[in-house]
Amino acid sequence: MAFCTVMGMGIIMEIYVVQQGDTIDSVASKFDITAEKLIVDNGMQAYDDLVVGQTLVITYPNQTYNVKEGDTLEGIAEVFQVTILQLLRNNPHLAAREYLYIGETLVISFNNKNGRLLIDGYTYSFINDQVLRMTLPYLSNLLILNYRTTNNGGFIGSDKDVSVIQTALLYETASSFVITAYSDTGAIDTSVIQDILLNPKIQELAIENILQILRTKGYHSVSLAFQLISVENQKYYLDFLERIYIRLHAEGYPVFLTLNPGLYYDKDELTFQKLNYTEFSRLSDGILFLSYDWGSIQRPPTQFSIITTPQLLDYIIDQVPLEKIRIGLPTFGYDWRLPYVPGVSKANALNYESVIRLAKEMNAVINYDESILSAYFEYTDEDNLKHIVWFKDARSIDSSIQILKSYGISGIGIWNIMYYFHQLWLVINTQYEIEKGIDLKL
């Protein structure tokens, strides 16, 4: 079973769903590609057994080149009149290498003409350098979590962000200073929120400290990740935002927001807060609507998202200009132990590779729910307790972006990029041109 994306008379890429009896060699043979290419493209361990229901992305480059003795990346880029950045984007494995290998095949270009995407990616400042370098070619803006806010409008952080900002520059990716109200334990500090929102003097101090960090560290913009906003208290956030927006724009810095739309279940019905996004949009240069995925969560065992909640998308589009909208793509899976007990049960986060590894270990069969664009499987652990795992795969990513494009939305956000998600970037890069954000300065 395969899902195809067609451009003109040619196929850009296919998403193949593993069937019983498939092997890496048989799938490679089916699509007339090498097993090595299938493994490298999808980030698999060589010749591991496949999981029934697992997705594999099959790519069809527009142009390739076999490396010859004496070739360099710069020389190849010059011959084909492309940028080195394009070569790194099309061949992410090169991020871990100093040299090219004679005889290896490089992808020069894909027929990625399905439109443009603007991509924000969250990271902590301690991200692995190789993961960062593999990911940056796909990012427009890098949102760096490095500071926590104090009650007096100060910011406590490290200098680890300096090298991340400098590396991002090499890949034409803009860096954004993220402001949150999380404490050093990872919990939301409500006292910080209250002290800042209710005290204009502290707000002015915070703004001056923000400008100092922007100037000294070389950030291109600021991203305010507002927490605990409600219909009742949003006026206080808007007042603070207006002060920041006016002051930072005067200094030439864009101001972006990350807002959690507050999706929740009310008597088994998925709903959300009706915030005044018109005003938040007026006082910002873009809004990323994103529900944070943490190490563990307490919510019913499913994987709903903004993209599969059309009433929320309609509400956002009605209030925010399309060019200012970015929608978060969930990238983490979660493992729930059953039966689910409201207020008690927790689900633990898993990245895609861990999900597939777990499915292999448990000899599970992966299924797919079209209504919420999510894959899932069930298993029984060593204590004879049942589990269900929900996660996003290549089908989820491809369908999600197509839905956003149908609305006219070309901005997405990734929480987070601390691991390299091969299928995510493969699906995006084979179909879409990626906007770079280095010219964000006003």
BAMARBA-536635 format. One record per residue (C-alpha): residue number from 1; residue in one letter; chain; y, z, x. Coordinates in steps of 0.2 Angstrom, whole numbers. Layout:
% residues N
+-----+-----+-------+-------+-------+-------+
!   n ! res ! chain !    c2 !    c3 !    c1 !
+-----+-----+-------+-------+-------+-------+
! NUM !   a !     A !     Y !     Z !     X !
...
+-----+-----+-------+-------+-------+-------+
***
This chain:
% residues 442
+-----+-----+-------+-------+-------+-------+
!   n ! res ! chain !    c2 !    c3 !    c1 !
+-----+-----+-------+-------+-------+-------+
!   1 !   m !     A !     0 !     0 !     0 !
!   2 !   a !     A !    17 !    -5 !     7 !
!   3 !   f !     A !    35 !    -4 !     2 !
!   4 !   c !     A !    45 !   -19 !     8 !
!   5 !   t !     A !    64 !   -21 !    11 !
!   6 !   v !     A !    68 !   -39 !    11 !
!   7 !   m !     A !    83 !   -48 !    18 !
!   8 !   g !     A !    85 !   -66 !    14 !
!   9 !   m !     A !    69 !   -74 !    17 !
!  10 !   g !     A !    63 !   -61 !    30 !
!  11 !   i !     A !    56 !   -44 !    29 !
!  12 !   i !     A !    67 !   -31 !    38 !
!  13 !   m !     A !    54 !   -17 !    38 !
!  14 !   e !     A !    39 !   -10 !    28 !
!  15 !   i !     A !    34 !     7 !    24 !
!  16 !   y !     A !    15 !     8 !    24 !
!  17 !   v !     A !     6 !    22 !    15 !
!  18 !   v !     A !   -10 !    27 !    24 !
!  19 !   q !     A !   -26 !    24 !    14 !
!  20 !   q !     A !   -44 !    32 !    16 !
!  21 !   g !     A !   -52 !    25 !    32 !
!  22 !   d !     A !   -36 !    19 !    40 !
!  23 !   t !     A !   -34 !    21 !    59 !
!  24 !   i !     A !   -20 !    18 !    70 !
!  25 !   d !     A !   -29 !     2 !    77 !
!  26 !   s !     A !   -33 !    -4 !    60 !
!  27 !   v !     A !   -15 !    -2 !    53 !
!  28 !   a !     A !    -8 !   -10 !    69 !
!  29 !   s !     A !   -20 !   -25 !    67 !
!  30 !   k !     A !   -15 !   -26 !    48 !
!  31 !   f !     A !     3 !   -29 !    53 !
!  32 !   d !     A !    -1 !   -39 !    69 !
!  33 !   i !     A !     8 !   -26 !    80 !
!  34 !   t !     A !     2 !   -16 !    95 !
!  35 !   a !     A !    -5 !     2 !    92 !
!  36 !   e !     A !     7 !     8 !   105 !
!  37 !   k !     A !    22 !     1 !    95 !
!  38 !   l !     A !    16 !     9 !    80 !
!  39 !   i !     A !    14 !    26 !    89 !
!  40 !   v !     A !    31 !    25 !    98 !
!  41 !   d !     A !    41 !    19 !    83 !
!  42 !   n !     A !    34 !    33 !    71 !
!  43 !   g !     A !    34 !    47 !    84 !
!  44 !   m !     A !    15 !    50 !    83 !
!  45 !   q !     A !     3 !    58 !    95 !
!  46 !   a !     A !    -8 !    44 !   103 !
!  47 !   y !     A !   -23 !    40 !    92 !
!  48 !   d !     A !   -22 !    56 !    81 !
!  49 !   d !     A !   -32 !    54 !    65 !
!  50 !   l !     A !   -20 !    49 !    51 !
!  51 !   v !     A !   -18 !    58 !    35 !
!  52 !   v !     A !   -21 !    49 !    18 !
!  53 !   g !     A !    -4 !    47 !    10 !
!  54 !   q !     A !     6 !    48 !    26 !
!  55 !   t !     A !    19 !    35 !    28 !
!  56 !   l !     A !    21 !    23 !    43 !
!  57 !   v !     A !    36 !    13 !    46 !
!  58 !   i !     A !    33 !    -5 !    52 !
!  59 !   t !     A !    48 !   -14 !    59 !
!  60 !   y !     A !    52 !   -32 !    61 !
!  61 !   p !     A !    65 !   -35 !    75 !
!  62 !   n !     A !    77 !   -49 !    74 !
!  63 !   q !     A !    77 !   -52 !    93 !
!  64 !   t !     A !    67 !   -44 !   107 !
!  65 !   y !     A !    66 !   -46 !   126 !
!  66 !   n !     A !    52 !   -42 !   139 !
!  67 !   v !     A !    59 !   -33 !   154 !
!  68 !   k !     A !    58 !   -42 !   171 !
!  69 !   e !     A !    59 !   -36 !   189 !
!  70 !   g !     A !    77 !   -32 !   193 !
!  71 !   d !     A !    83 !   -30 !   175 !
!  72 !   t !     A !    95 !   -16 !   171 !
!  73 !   l !     A !   101 !   -11 !   154 !
!  74 !   e !     A !   119 !   -16 !   158 !
!  75 !   g !     A !   113 !   -33 !   163 !
!  76 !   i !     A !   102 !   -36 !   148 !
!  77 !   a !     A !   117 !   -31 !   137 !
!  78 !   e !     A !   128 !   -43 !   145 !
!  79 !   v !     A !   116 !   -57 !   144 !
!  80 !   f !     A !   113 !   -55 !   125 !
!  81 !   q !     A !   132 !   -50 !   122 !
!  82 !   v !     A !   127 !   -33 !   114 !
!  83 !   t !     A !   133 !   -16 !   118 !
!  84 !   i !     A !   123 !    -3 !   128 !
!  85 !   l !     A !   124 !     8 !   114 !
!  86 !   q !     A !   116 !    -5 !   103 !
!  87 !   l !     A !   101 !    -6 !   115 !
!  88 !   l !     A !   100 !    13 !   115 !
!  89 !   r !     A !   100 !    14 !    96 !
!  90 !   n !     A !    86 !     1 !    95 !
!  91 !   n !     A !    76 !     9 !   109 !
!  92 !   p !     A !    78 !    28 !   107 !
!  93 !   h !     A !    64 !    31 !   120 !
!  94 !   l !     A !    76 !    25 !   133 !
!  95 !   a !     A !    86 !    41 !   132 !
!  96 !   a !     A !    72 !    50 !   141 !
!  97 !   r !     A !    71 !    37 !   155 !
!  98 !   e !     A !    81 !    33 !   170 !
!  99 !   y !     A !    72 !    16 !   173 !
! 100 !   l !     A !    66 !     1 !   164 !
! 101 !   y !     A !    47 !    -4 !   165 !
! 102 !   i !     A !    43 !   -22 !   170 !
! 103 !   g !     A !    34 !   -30 !   155 !
! 104 !   e !     A !    40 !   -18 !   142 !
! 105 !   t !     A !    47 !   -25 !   126 !
! 106 !   l !     A !    65 !   -20 !   121 !
! 107 !   v !     A !    72 !   -23 !   104 !
! 108 !   i !     A !    89 !   -32 !   106 !
! 109 !   s !     A !    93 !   -32 !    87 !
! 110 !   f !     A !    87 !   -29 !    70 !
! 111 !   n !     A !    93 !   -39 !    54 !
! 112 !   n !     A !   102 !   -24 !    48 !
! 113 !   k !     A !   113 !   -32 !    36 !
! 114 !   n !     A !   111 !   -20 !    21 !
! 115 !   g !     A !   129 !   -13 !    23 !
! 116 !   r !     A !   137 !     0 !    33 !
! 117 !   l !     A !   133 !    19 !    34 !
! 118 !   l !     A !   144 !    33 !    40 !
! 119 !   i !     A !   133 !    47 !    46 !
! 120 !   d !     A !   138 !    65 !    49 !
! 121 !   g !     A !   125 !    76 !    58 !
! 122 !   y !     A !   125 !    95 !    60 !
! 123 !   t !     A !   119 !   103 !    76 !
! 124 !   y !     A !   120 !   120 !    85 !
! 125 !   s !     A !   128 !   119 !   103 !
! 126 !   f !     A !   112 !   124 !   111 !
! 127 !   i !     A !   103 !   108 !   106 !
! 128 !   n !     A !    91 !   100 !   118 !
! 129 !   d !     A !   100 !    87 !   128 !
! 130 !   q !     A !    86 !    74 !   126 !
! 131 !   v !     A !    86 !    76 !   107 !
! 132 !   l !     A !   105 !    75 !   107 !
! 133 !   r !     A !   105 !    59 !   117 !
! 134 !   m !     A !    92 !    51 !   106 !
! 135 !   t !     A !   101 !    55 !    90 !
! 136 !   l !     A !   120 !    52 !    95 !
! 137 !   p !     A !   118 !    33 !    94 !
! 138 !   y !     A !   115 !    34 !    75 !
! 139 !   l !     A !   129 !    47 !    72 !
! 140 !   s !     A !   147 !    44 !    66 !
! 141 !   n !     A !   152 !    62 !    68 !
! 142 !   l !     A !   144 !    77 !    76 !
! 143 !   l !     A !   147 !    93 !    67 !
! 144 !   i !     A !   145 !   107 !    80 !
! 145 !   l !     A !   140 !   125 !    75 !
! 146 !   n !     A !   146 !   136 !    89 !
! 147 !   y !     A !   159 !   149 !    82 !
! 148 !   r !     A !   159 !   163 !    70 !
! 149 !   t !     A !   175 !   168 !    61 !
! 150 !   t !     A !   181 !   186 !    62 !
! 151 !   n !     A !   191 !   196 !    50 !
! 152 !   n !     A !   207 !   194 !    59 !
! 153 !   g !     A !   207 !   175 !    59 !
! 154 !   g !     A !   199 !   174 !    76 !
! 155 !   f !     A !   183 !   164 !    82 !
! 156 !   i !     A !   169 !   170 !    93 !
! 157 !   g !     A !   159 !   157 !   102 !
! 158 !   s !     A !   153 !   150 !   119 !
! 159 !   d !     A !   157 !   136 !   130 !
! 160 !   k !     A !   141 !   127 !   127 !
! 161 !   d !     A !   150 !   115 !   115 !
! 162 !   v !     A !   160 !   108 !   129 !
! 163 !   s !     A !   145 !    98 !   136 !
! 164 !   v !     A !   140 !    93 !   119 !
! 165 !   i !     A !   157 !    86 !   115 !
! 166 !   q !     A !   157 !    77 !   131 !
! 167 !   t !     A !   140 !    69 !   129 !
! 168 !   a !     A !   145 !    64 !   111 !
! 169 !   l !     A !   160 !    54 !   118 !
! 170 !   l !     A !   148 !    44 !   129 !
! 171 !   y !     A !   140 !    38 !   113 !
! 172 !   e !     A !   157 !    35 !   104 !
! 173 !   t !     A !   153 !    49 !    92 !
! 174 !   a !     A !   167 !    60 !    86 !
! 175 !   s !     A !   165 !    79 !    87 !
! 176 !   s !     A !   170 !    91 !    73 !
! 177 !   f !     A !   174 !   110 !    75 !
! 178 !   v !     A !   164 !   118 !    61 !
! 179 !   i !     A !   171 !   134 !    53 !
! 180 !   t !     A !   159 !   145 !    44 !
! 181 !   a !     A !   159 !   163 !    37 !
! 182 !   y !     A !   142 !   167 !    44 !
! 183 !   s !     A !   139 !   183 !    54 !
! 184 !   d !     A !   130 !   185 !    70 !
! 185 !   t !     A !   114 !   189 !    60 !
! 186 !   g !     A !   115 !   173 !    51 !
! 187 !   a !     A !   121 !   180 !    34 !
! 188 !   i !     A !   137 !   176 !    25 !
! 189 !   d !     A !   150 !   189 !    29 !
! 190 !   t !     A !   159 !   192 !    13 !
! 191 !   s !     A !   171 !   203 !    21 !
! 192 !   v !     A !   178 !   189 !    32 !
! 193 !   i !     A !   179 !   178 !    17 !
! 194 !   q !     A !   189 !   191 !     7 !
! 195 !   d !     A !   200 !   196 !    21 !
! 196 !   i !     A !   205 !   178 !    25 !
! 197 !   l !     A !   207 !   171 !     8 !
! 198 !   l !     A !   218 !   186 !     2 !
! 199 !   n !     A !   230 !   187 !    17 !
! 200 !   p !     A !   241 !   173 !    21 !
! 201 !   k !     A !   246 !   181 !    38 !
! 202 !   i !     A !   228 !   181 !    43 !
! 203 !   q !     A !   227 !   163 !    37 !
! 204 !   e !     A !   241 !   158 !    49 !
! 205 !   l !     A !   233 !   166 !    63 !
! 206 !   a !     A !   217 !   157 !    60 !
! 207 !   i !     A !   225 !   140 !    59 !
! 208 !   e !     A !   234 !   143 !    76 !
! 209 !   n !     A !   217 !   148 !    83 !
! 210 !   i !     A !   209 !   133 !    76 !
! 211 !   l !     A !   222 !   122 !    84 !
! 212 !   q !     A !   220 !   131 !   101 !
! 213 !   i !     A !   201 !   127 !   100 !
! 214 !   l !     A !   204 !   109 !    95 !
! 215 !   r !     A !   215 !   106 !   109 !
! 216 !   t !     A !   206 !   115 !   123 !
! 217 !   k !     A !   189 !   109 !   119 !
! 218 !   g !     A !   192 !    91 !   114 !
! 219 !   y !     A !   186 !    91 !    96 !
! 220 !   h !     A !   192 !    77 !    86 !
! 221 !   s !     A !   193 !    86 !    69 !
! 222 !   v !     A !   189 !   102 !    60 !
! 223 !   s !     A !   175 !   104 !    47 !
! 224 !   l !     A !   177 !   119 !    35 !
! 225 !   a !     A !   160 !   124 !    28 !
! 226 !   f !     A !   165 !   134 !    13 !
! 227 !   q !     A !   153 !   147 !     6 !
! 228 !   l !     A !   152 !   157 !   -10 !
! 229 !   i !     A !   164 !   146 !   -20 !
! 230 !   s !     A !   165 !   148 !   -38 !
! 231 !   v !     A !   175 !   141 !   -53 !
! 232 !   e !     A !   183 !   158 !   -53 !
! 233 !   n !     A !   188 !   160 !   -35 !
! 234 !   q !     A !   191 !   142 !   -30 !
! 235 !   k !     A !   210 !   144 !   -31 !
! 236 !   y !     A !   210 !   155 !   -16 !
! 237 !   y !     A !   200 !   142 !    -6 !
! 238 !   l !     A !   212 !   128 !   -11 !
! 239 !   d !     A !   227 !   138 !    -6 !
! 240 !   f !     A !   219 !   141 !    11 !
! 241 !   l !     A !   214 !   123 !    13 !
! 242 !   e !     A !   231 !   117 !     9 !
! 243 !   r !     A !   239 !   127 !    23 !
! 244 !   i !     A !   226 !   120 !    35 !
! 245 !   y !     A !   227 !   102 !    29 !
! 246 !   i !     A !   246 !   102 !    31 !
! 247 !   r !     A !   247 !   110 !    48 !
! 248 !   l !     A !   232 !   101 !    56 !
! 249 !   h !     A !   238 !    84 !    49 !
! 250 !   a !     A !   255 !    87 !    57 !
! 251 !   e !     A !   246 !    88 !    73 !
! 252 !   g !     A !   235 !    73 !    70 !
! 253 !   y !     A !   218 !    81 !    66 !
! 254 !   p !     A !   208 !    76 !    51 !
! 255 !   v !     A !   201 !    90 !    40 !
! 256 !   f !     A !   184 !    88 !    32 !
! 257 !   l !     A !   174 !    99 !    21 !
! 258 !   t !     A !   156 !   104 !    18 !
! 259 !   l !     A !   153 !   110 !     0 !
! 260 !   n !     A !   137 !   117 !    -7 !
! 261 !   p !     A !   136 !   110 !   -25 !
! 262 !   g !     A !   127 !   126 !   -30 !
! 263 !   l !     A !   111 !   117 !   -38 !
! 264 !   y !     A !   101 !   130 !   -47 !
! 265 !   y !     A !    89 !   133 !   -61 !
! 266 !   d !     A !    95 !   140 !   -77 !
! 267 !   k !     A !    80 !   143 !   -89 !
! 268 !   d !     A !    70 !   129 !   -80 !
! 269 !   e !     A !    85 !   117 !   -81 !
! 270 !   l !     A !    93 !   111 !   -65 !
! 271 !   t !     A !   112 !   113 !   -66 !
! 272 !   f !     A !   127 !   115 !   -54 !
! 273 !   q !     A !   144 !   123 !   -53 !
! 274 !   k !     A !   158 !   113 !   -61 !
! 275 !   l !     A !   171 !   115 !   -46 !
! 276 !   n !     A !   188 !   106 !   -45 !
! 277 !   y !     A !   182 !    92 !   -33 !
! 278 !   t !     A !   198 !    82 !   -37 !
! 279 !   e !     A !   209 !    96 !   -28 !
! 280 !   f !     A !   197 !    98 !   -14 !
! 281 !   s !     A !   197 !    80 !   -11 !
! 282 !   r !     A !   216 !    78 !   -11 !
! 283 !   l !     A !   217 !    91 !     2 !
! 284 !   s !     A !   204 !    84 !    14 !
! 285 !   d !     A !   199 !    68 !    23 !
! 286 !   g !     A !   181 !    68 !    17 !
! 287 !   i !     A !   168 !    80 !     9 !
! 288 !   l !     A !   150 !    82 !    13 !
! 289 !   f !     A !   140 !    88 !    -2 !
! 290 !   l !     A !   125 !    97 !     6 !
! 291 !   s !     A !   113 !   111 !     2 !
! 292 !   y !     A !   109 !   120 !    18 !
! 293 !   d !     A !    90 !   121 !    22 !
! 294 !   w !     A !    87 !   137 !    32 !
! 295 !   g !     A !    71 !   144 !    40 !
! 296 !   s !     A !    65 !   151 !    23 !
! 297 !   i !     A !    71 !   150 !     5 !
! 298 !   q !     A !    69 !   158 !   -12 !
! 299 !   r !     A !    68 !   145 !   -25 !
! 300 !   p !     A !    54 !   137 !   -36 !
! 301 !   p !     A !    41 !   126 !   -27 !
! 302 !   t !     A !    49 !   109 !   -28 !
! 303 !   q !     A !    62 !    99 !   -18 !
! 304 !   f !     A !    76 !    94 !   -29 !
! 305 !   s !     A !    92 !    86 !   -21 !
! 306 !   i !     A !   109 !    80 !   -25 !
! 307 !   i !     A !   103 !    62 !   -25 !
! 308 !   t !     A !    90 !    65 !   -38 !
! 309 !   t !     A !   102 !    74 !   -49 !
! 310 !   p !     A !   112 !    60 !   -57 !
! 311 !   q !     A !   123 !    71 !   -68 !
! 312 !   l !     A !   129 !    79 !   -52 !
! 313 !   l !     A !   132 !    63 !   -43 !
! 314 !   d !     A !   141 !    56 !   -58 !
! 315 !   y !     A !   152 !    72 !   -58 !
! 316 !   i !     A !   156 !    70 !   -40 !
! 317 !   i !     A !   160 !    52 !   -41 !
! 318 !   d !     A !   172 !    55 !   -56 !
! 319 !   q !     A !   183 !    66 !   -45 !
! 320 !   v !     A !   181 !    61 !   -27 !
! 321 !   p !     A !   185 !    43 !   -20 !
! 322 !   l !     A !   170 !    34 !   -14 !
! 323 !   e !     A !   176 !    33 !     4 !
! 324 !   k !     A !   178 !    52 !     5 !
! 325 !   i !     A !   160 !    56 !    -1 !
! 326 !   r !     A !   146 !    60 !    10 !
! 327 !   i !     A !   129 !    66 !     3 !
! 328 !   g !     A !   117 !    77 !    12 !
! 329 !   l !     A !    99 !    70 !    15 !
! 330 !   p !     A !    86 !    84 !    15 !
! 331 !   t !     A !    75 !    83 !    31 !
! 332 !   f !     A !    65 !    99 !    31 !
! 333 !   g !     A !    49 !   102 !    21 !
! 334 !   y !     A !    44 !   119 !    14 !
! 335 !   d !     A !    28 !   128 !    12 !
! 336 !   w !     A !    26 !   139 !    -3 !
! 337 !   r !     A !    12 !   151 !    -6 !
! 338 !   l !     A !     5 !   151 !   -24 !
! 339 !   p !     A !     7 !   157 !   -37 !
! 340 !   y !     A !    26 !   157 !   -36 !
! 341 !   v !     A !    34 !   174 !   -40 !
! 342 !   p !     A !    53 !   172 !   -44 !
! 343 !   g !     A !    64 !   183 !   -33 !
! 344 !   v !     A !    49 !   188 !   -22 !
! 345 !   s !     A !    41 !   172 !   -15 !
! 346 !   k !     A !    48 !   163 !     0 !
! 347 !   a !     A !    45 !   146 !     7 !
! 348 !   n !     A !    45 !   143 !    26 !
! 349 !   a !     A !    54 !   128 !    33 !
! 350 !   l !     A !    44 !   114 !    42 !
! 351 !   n !     A !    50 !    99 !    51 !
! 352 !   y !     A !    41 !    82 !    48 !
! 353 !   e !     A !    30 !    83 !    63 !
! 354 !   s !     A !    24 !   100 !    58 !
! 355 !   v !     A !    21 !    95 !    40 !
! 356 !   i !     A !    10 !    81 !    46 !
! 357 !   r !     A !     1 !    92 !    58 !
! 358 !   l !     A !    -2 !   105 !    45 !
! 359 !   a !     A !    -9 !    92 !    33 !
! 360 !   k !     A !   -21 !    85 !    46 !
! 361 !   e !     A !   -27 !   103 !    50 !
! 362 !   m !     A !   -30 !   107 !    32 !
! 363 !   n !     A !   -38 !    89 !    28 !
! 364 !   a !     A !   -25 !    87 !    14 !
! 365 !   v !     A !   -21 !    71 !     5 !
! 366 !   i !     A !    -2 !    68 !     3 !
! 367 !   n !     A !     5 !    63 !   -14 !
! 368 !   y !     A !    22 !    57 !   -19 !
! 369 !   d !     A !    33 !    61 !   -34 !
! 370 !   e !     A !    44 !    47 !   -38 !
! 371 !   s !     A !    55 !    58 !   -50 !
! 372 !   i !     A !    62 !    68 !   -35 !
! 373 !   l !     A !    58 !    56 !   -21 !
! 374 !   s !     A !    47 !    69 !   -12 !
! 375 !   a !     A !    30 !    70 !    -4 !
! 376 !   y !     A !    19 !    85 !    -6 !
! 377 !   f !     A !     1 !    91 !    -3 !
! 378 !   e !     A !    -9 !   107 !    -7 !
! 379 !   y !     A !   -21 !   117 !     3 !
! 380 !   t !     A !   -30 !   134 !     4 !
! 381 !   d !     A !   -27 !   145 !    19 !
! 382 !   e !     A !   -39 !   156 !    29 !
! 383 !   d !     A !   -36 !   170 !    17 !
! 384 !   n !     A !   -41 !   159 !     2 !
! 385 !   l !     A !   -23 !   158 !    -4 !
! 386 !   k !     A !   -16 !   142 !   -11 !
! 387 !   h !     A !    -1 !   133 !    -4 !
! 388 !   i !     A !    10 !   118 !    -9 !
! 389 !   v !     A !    21 !   109 !     4 !
! 390 !   w !     A !    35 !    98 !    -2 !
! 391 !   f !     A !    44 !    87 !    11 !
! 392 !   k !     A !    54 !    71 !    13 !
! 393 !   d !     A !    46 !    55 !    21 !
! 394 !   a !     A !    51 !    37 !    25 !
! 395 !   r !     A !    50 !    33 !     6 !
! 396 !   s !     A !    61 !    47 !     2 !
! 397 !   i !     A !    74 !    42 !    14 !
! 398 !   d !     A !    74 !    24 !    10 !
! 399 !   s !     A !    75 !    27 !    -9 !
! 400 !   s !     A !    88 !    40 !    -7 !
! 401 !   i !     A !   100 !    28 !     3 !
! 402 !   q !     A !    97 !    14 !    -9 !
! 403 !   i !     A !   102 !    26 !   -24 !
! 404 !   l !     A !   118 !    31 !   -15 !
! 405 !   k !     A !   122 !    13 !   -11 !
! 406 !   s !     A !   120 !     8 !   -29 !
! 407 !   y !     A !   134 !    21 !   -33 !
! 408 !   g !     A !   145 !    14 !   -19 !
! 409 !   i !     A !   142 !    28 !    -8 !
! 410 !   s !     A !   141 !    24 !    11 !
! 411 !   g !     A !   142 !    42 !    18 !
! 412 !   i !     A !   127 !    53 !    22 !
! 413 !   g !     A !   125 !    70 !    31 !
! 414 !   i !     A !   110 !    77 !    40 !
! 415 !   w !     A !   106 !    95 !    41 !
! 416 !   n !     A !   102 !    96 !    55 !
! 417 !   i !     A !    98 !    86 !    70 !
! 418 !   m !     A !    90 !    99 !    81 !
! 419 !   y !     A !    74 !    89 !    81 !
! 420 !   y !     A !    72 !    70 !    82 !
! 421 !   f !     A !    66 !    63 !    65 !
! 422 !   h !     A !    58 !    46 !    70 !
! 423 !   q !     A !    56 !    39 !    53 !
! 424 !   l !     A !    73 !    44 !    47 !
! 425 !   w !     A !    82 !    35 !    60 !
! 426 !   l !     A !    70 !    20 !    60 !
! 427 !   v !     A !    73 !    17 !    41 !
! 428 !   i !     A !    92 !    18 !    44 !
! 429 !   n !     A !    93 !     8 !    60 !
! 430 !   t !     A !    83 !    -6 !    54 !
! 431 !   q !     A !    93 !    -9 !    38 !
! 432 !   y !     A !   111 !    -3 !    41 !
! 433 !   e !     A !   125 !    -4 !    53 !
! 434 !   i !     A !   132 !    13 !    58 !
! 435 !   e !     A !   150 !    16 !    59 !
! 436 !   k !     A !   156 !    26 !    74 !
! 437 !   g !     A !   169 !    40 !    72 !
! 438 !   i !     A !   178 !    40 !    88 !
! 439 !   d !     A !   194 !    34 !    81 !
! 440 !   l !     A !   195 !    48 !    68 !
! 441 !   k !     A !   212 !    54 !    76 !
! 442 !   l !     A !   226 !    52 !    63 !
+-----+-----+-------+-------+-------+-------+
***
